[in-house]
Amino acid sequence: MFVGERMSHPVISVAPETPVHDALAMFKKEHIRRAPVIKDGKLLGIVTENDLLNASPSRATTLSVWEMNYLMSKVTVRQVMSKKVKSIGVDTPIEEAARLMVDSKIGGMPVTREGKIVGMITETDLFKVFLELMGAREKGVRVSALVEDKPGQLVKISKAITDAGGNFIAFGMFSGPDTSTKMVTFKIAGLKKDDVKKVLDTVVKKFLDIR
């Protein structure tokens, strides 16, 4: 799965000379929290909803509404945007995008194809991928268990479930509590909870949760 398959598009961008007030109104209308700042096809920066809100006057101000509106009309996106922008290509694996966003502590990145901005990949897009990965919208028996960290463990689980007539909806593997184990979390259809527990009882090291 690549970034280009899961990015948000078409691109909703903002011009650098756009007043902060107008940019906030656009964010609200389009239901977005960040946008690339583009001028003449060139990426200049990225601006977030927080950048725009932080540029707004405090409610405790003694300025009149007219004074505030006048001052806000003078503050533009260029003055509050972040100029250091991380972008990512459409053919980048989705997990690499997640790693970059976590390591850089950012909520989204512009996506490029041949140097042009063609979309945005955001934390919401990644949450949707996670929902699919874990089968969150499908009904089934959900199992979390510890297995030994050695070759052949997943084959044993898969064979035990399929031989019993079950069908995997989702499957994920995660770090265990120590280096000798892995945690597997999966969801299956076609079997009841008690049946799943019975067929896997001698296959997994320990059940953590089954529901």
C-alpha positions in Angstrom: 0.0 0.0 0.0 1.4 3.4 -1.0 0.8 7.0 0.0 -0.8 7.8 -3.3 -3.5 5.2 -2.7 -4.5 6.7 0.7 -3.8 10.5 0.4 -6.5 13.1 0.5 -7.0 14.8 -2.8 -7.5 17.0 -4.7 -5.2 19.4 -2.9 -6.8 22.2 -0.9 -4.1 24.9 -0.8 -3.9 28.5 0.3 -2.0 31.4 -1.1 0.7 33.1 1.1 -1.0 36.5 0.9 -4.4 35.2 2.2 -5.5 37.0 5.4 -5.5 34.7 8.4 -9.2 35.4 8.9 -10.0 34.2 5.4 -7.8 31.1 5.7 -9.7 30.1 8.9 -13.0 30.5 7.2 -11.8 28.2 4.4 -10.5 25.6 6.8 -13.9 25.6 8.5 -15.8 25.3 5.2 -13.5 22.5 3.8 -13.2 20.7 7.2 -9.4 20.6 7.1 -6.8 21.3 9.7 -3.8 22.0 7.5 -3.0 23.1 4.0 0.1 23.6 1.8 0.9 27.2 1.0 1.5 27.5 -2.7 2.3 30.3 -5.1 2.8 30.0 -8.8 2.9 26.2 -8.4 5.7 26.4 -5.9 5.4 25.0 -2.3 6.4 27.7 0.1 5.3 26.2 3.4 2.4 24.6 5.3 -0.1 26.2 7.6 -2.2 24.5 10.3 -5.4 25.5 12.0 -3.4 26.0 15.2 -1.0 28.4 13.4 -4.0 30.5 12.3 -5.8 30.4 15.7 -2.6 31.4 17.5 -2.4 34.4 15.3 -5.9 35.5 16.3 -6.3 38.1 19.1 -7.0 36.8 22.7 -10.6 37.1 23.9 -9.2 39.2 26.8 -8.1 41.9 24.5 -9.3 45.5 25.0 -9.5 46.2 21.3 -12.9 46.8 19.7 -14.3 44.4 17.1 -13.5 46.9 14.4 -9.9 47.3 15.6 -9.4 43.5 15.8 -10.9 43.0 12.3 -8.6 45.7 10.9 -5.5 44.2 12.5 -6.4 40.6 11.5 -6.9 41.8 7.9 -3.2 42.7 7.9 -1.9 39.4 9.1 -1.4 36.9 6.3 -0.7 33.2 6.0 2.9 33.9 5.0 3.5 35.4 8.4 2.3 32.4 10.4 3.1 29.4 8.1 5.9 26.9 8.7 8.5 27.3 6.0 10.3 24.0 6.7 8.0 21.5 5.0 8.5 17.7 4.8 6.9 16.3 1.7 6.6 12.7 0.5 6.2 10.9 -2.9 3.1 9.1 -4.0 5.0 5.9 -4.3 6.2 5.9 -0.7 5.0 2.9 1.4 2.3 4.0 3.8 4.2 2.8 6.8 7.1 5.1 5.9 4.8 8.0 5.9 3.6 7.0 9.4 7.1 6.7 10.6 8.1 10.1 9.3 5.1 11.8 10.8 5.6 10.2 14.2 9.4 10.9 14.2 8.9 14.5 13.1 5.8 15.0 15.4 3.7 16.3 12.5 0.1 15.6 11.6 0.3 15.7 7.8 2.6 16.1 4.7 2.1 17.3 1.2 2.3 14.4 -1.4 4.2 15.0 -4.6 4.4 13.4 -8.0 7.1 14.5 -10.4 7.7 17.6 -8.2 4.0 18.7 -8.1 1.8 18.7 -5.1 -1.0 16.2 -5.8 -2.4 15.5 -2.3 -2.0 15.5 1.5 -1.4 12.5 3.7 -2.7 13.1 7.2 -3.0 11.3 10.5 -6.7 10.8 9.7 -5.8 9.0 6.5 -3.5 6.7 8.6 -6.2 6.1 11.2 -8.4 4.9 8.4 -5.7 2.5 7.2 -5.4 1.2 10.8 -9.2 0.6 11.0 -9.0 -1.5 7.9 -5.9 -3.3 9.1 -7.6 -4.4 12.3 -11.0 -5.1 10.7 -12.6 -2.5 13.0 -15.8 -2.2 10.9 -16.4 -5.9 10.5 -17.9 -8.4 12.9 -15.9 -11.4 14.0 -14.0 -13.0 16.9 -11.0 -10.8 17.9 -8.0 -12.5 19.4 -4.8 -11.1 21.0 -2.2 -13.7 22.0 1.5 -14.2 22.6 3.5 -16.5 20.3 7.1 -17.5 20.4 9.3 -15.3 18.2 10.5 -18.0 15.8 9.7 -19.2 12.3 6.5 -21.1 11.6 4.3 -19.7 14.3 2.0 -17.8 11.9 1.7 -20.9 9.7 0.5 -22.9 12.7 -2.1 -20.3 13.6 -3.4 -20.0 10.0 -3.6 -23.8 9.6 -5.5 -24.3 12.8 -8.0 -21.6 12.0 -8.6 -22.6 8.4 -8.8 -26.3 9.2 -11.6 -25.5 11.7 -13.5 -23.5 9.0 -12.5 -20.0 10.0 -11.6 -17.1 7.8 -9.2 -14.3 8.6 -10.7 -10.8 8.4 -7.6 -9.0 9.7 -4.2 -9.8 11.1 -1.4 -7.8 12.8 1.8 -8.6 14.5 3.4 -6.4 17.2 6.3 -6.5 19.7 5.8 -8.7 22.7 6.7 -8.0 26.3 10.2 -9.4 25.7 12.5 -10.4 22.8 11.4 -14.0 22.8 7.8 -13.3 22.0 5.5 -11.5 19.6 1.9 -10.4 20.1 -0.5 -11.3 17.3 -3.9 -9.6 17.1 -6.4 -10.9 14.5 -10.1 -11.1 13.8 -11.8 -14.1 12.2 -15.2 -15.0 10.9 -16.9 -18.4 10.7 -16.0 -19.6 14.2 -17.4 -18.9 17.7 -15.2 -17.7 20.5 -15.0 -21.0 22.3 -14.1 -22.8 19.1 -11.3 -20.3 18.4 -9.9 -20.8 21.9 -10.1 -24.5 21.6 -8.3 -24.8 18.2 -5.5 -22.3 19.3 -5.0 -23.5 22.8 -1.9 -25.6 22.0 -0.7 -23.2 19.2 -0.3 -19.9 21.1 1.8 -19.4 24.1 -0.8 -17.3 26.0 -4.1 -15.7 25.3 -4.2 -12.0 26.2 -7.7 -11.3 25.1 -10.5 -13.0 23.1 -13.9 -11.5 22.5 
